[in-house]
Amino acid sequence: MIHNLGARLSDAPFVELIWNSRSEGSGSFMSAAFGNLEMVVTEQEGRITFSIHGPFTRAFPAPVPEDAEFLGIAFKLGTFMPNLPPSQLIDKGVSLPEAAGKSFWLQGSAWQFPNFENADTFVERLVRYGLLAYDPIVQAALQGQQTDLSERSIQRRFRRITGMAPGALYQIERARRAMQLLQQGVSILDTVEQAGYYDQPHLTRSLKYLMGQTPAQIAANMSNE
């Protein structure tokens, strides 16, 4: 079982959400697809690890480390690490090597593990040292905004930043939007219309593959809370 300890927005550039949770016992959960870059600090039995994840192109069952505490930093779409190709992160993550004390190695330097309180400062340092960057072309492409670039240039730049084609990431974002609507109590048929699906079977196939649940299961989970 996972207990949410808190989540907050951030003033740090490019950050979507900072979250904190703790596991009780062991088990697994269904991790939904997402297009964001995410950093996770895991502390278990006195050992701390730092990992980088995303994007994930489908839902998948993920193990939960037993009796561990987690700090997560989820970044806005378009945020990337220039020295870490997204091809190394798609549908998996990388764990960075530990350094002396409570630190880890990143690009030849030892960095202190961030915590829930100082995660903003940690992100700002990554940006200042050129280890984290943001390209607005991702949001522009997803929203259909006009740019001075050719479609081929946009596709190439989009893939370099996210490791995915715009259409694939759009499908993930649409499924996340549909899930949010269902969690807010919007009916399945209204969700089909508002999220832009063809019909209810189309919505069901998409959510089951990308979010790991059918629309009925999402709605039922919310009614049981």
N, C-alpha and C positions, 0 to 999 in steps of 0.2 A: 504494500500500500504506500502511496506517495501523499505526503501532506504538504500543501502549499504554505510557505511561511511568509510570503509577501511578494509583491511585484510593484514596480514603479516606472514612470517615464524618466527620461534623462535629459539634461541640458547639453550633454556631450554630443558632438556632431555625429550624424549618421546612425545613432542608436534608436531602435524602436521600443525596446523594453528590457528592463533588468529584472530578473526573477530569482527567487530563492526557494528551495524545497528540501524536504527530508524524506528518506524512505524508511519504512518500518517493516522488517523482515525482507524476504526476497520475493521475486515473481517476475512478471512481465507486463507490458502494456502495449497498446497499439499506437505507434507513432505515425502521425499524419504527414503527408507530403508537405514540403514547404520550400520556398525559393530563397529564403534568407540565409546569409552567413550567420553562424552562431558560435560563440565561444562558451565552453562549460568548464568550470572548476569543480572537481569531485574530491571530497574528503571522506576517507573510509579507514577506520582503525588507525588513525594518526598519519596516514599517507595521503598526500595531495597530488592530484594529476590535473593537467591542463590539456584540453582537447578542442579541436576546431572542426565544425560540422557544416554540412549543407552545400548545395541544395539536395533534398531528397525528392525523387521523382514519383514516388508511390508510397502508400501506407505499408508498414511492415511491423511485425512483432519485435519489440526491443526488450532485452532483459533489464531488470532493475537491480543494481548492486545492493546487497543487504546492508541495512542500517548505515546509510551514507547521507551526506549533506551535499547539496548542489547549488552552485551559483551559475546563472546563465545570463549571457549578454547577447540579445538578439538584435541584429542590425537591419536597417532599412534596405529595401531592395535597391540594388545598384552599388552597395558597399562591397569592396573586395580587397584582398591582400595582394599587392603587385608581385610579391616574391613567392606566392603560393598559387600555382595554376588551379583553377576550379576543377580540372579533370582529376585532380588528386582527392577531391572532396565529394564528388557526386555519389550519392547513395552510400556514403561511408564517412568516416572522419579520420583525423590524424591526431595522435597524442604526441605532445612535445616532450623532449627528454628533461628529466629533473636536473636541477643544479644544486649547489650547496645551500643548506638552509631552506627556508620557505620560498624557493624560486625555481624558475624553469628557464631553459635555453630557447631563445628566439633570435634567429639571424645573428648568431655568434655572440650574443650578449645575454647576461642573466637578468631576468625580470622577476620582481616580486609578484606572488599570486595576488590578484585583486580580491576584494571582498565586496559585500553588498553596499557598504558605505562609500568606498573609494573607487568603484568601478568607472565612474565618470572621468576621474583623473587618469586612470589607467588607459582609457580609450583616447583621451586627448594626447597622451604621450605617444601612443601608437601612430596617431595622425601626424604629430610633430616630427617623428623620426621617419616618416614616409613608409611605414609598415601597414597602413590602412588608408584607403582612398575611396572616393565616391564618384560615380559617373552618372549624371542625370539622364543619359540616353536610355537607360533601362525603364525608368518611369515614363519617359516620353513615348517610348515604343509601345508600352502596355496601354497607355491612354490614347494612342492614336494621334499624338500631337505632331505637327509639321516641324521638320528640321531641315537644315541645309544639306544633309547627307543623303546619298542615294540609298535605296532600299537594301542593296547588297552591302554597302558600308555599314548600315545599321545592324544588319544580321551578323556580320563579322564581328563588330564591336560588342554586340550583345552577347554572343557566344564567348568572346574572350573574357568578359566580366563574370558571366553567370555559368558558363559551361552548357547552356541550354539555348534552344531556339525560342524566339518570342512567343510562338504559339503554345509551346509546352508550358512555359511559365504562366501564360495567360490562363490556361486551363486549371492550373493549381490555384491561382488567385481567385478564379471564379468559384471553384469548389469551396475554398475557405469562406468566401462571401456567402455562399448558400448555407454552409454550416452555421455561420453566425446568425443568419436570418431564422433558421429553424430553432436555434437556441434562444432566440428572442421571442419565440412563440408564433412566428409567421407560419401559416399553413403550408403544406407541401405543394399544393397547386399554385399558391401565390409565390412561393419560392422559385418554382419553375419559371414563372414570368419575370420576376424581379431580377433573378440572376442570369437570365438569358439562355435558358435551356430549351430544346425543341419540345420535349414532353417529359412526363414523369419517369418513364424508363431511362431516358437519357440522363436525367438527374441522378437516378438510383445507381446506374453503372458508374458514373463519374465519382460520386461520393464513396461508393464502396471501394473503388480502386485507389483513390487519392486520399480519402480521409479514414478509410478502414471501417466505415459504418454506413448503413443504409439510411435514407431520410427518416424512415419510421423508427429506427433504433435511436437516432439522435433526438428526435422529438420525445420518445419514451424516456430516455435518460434524463431529459430536462424536467419532465413531469414527475419523475420519482425523486428529484432533489428537494 
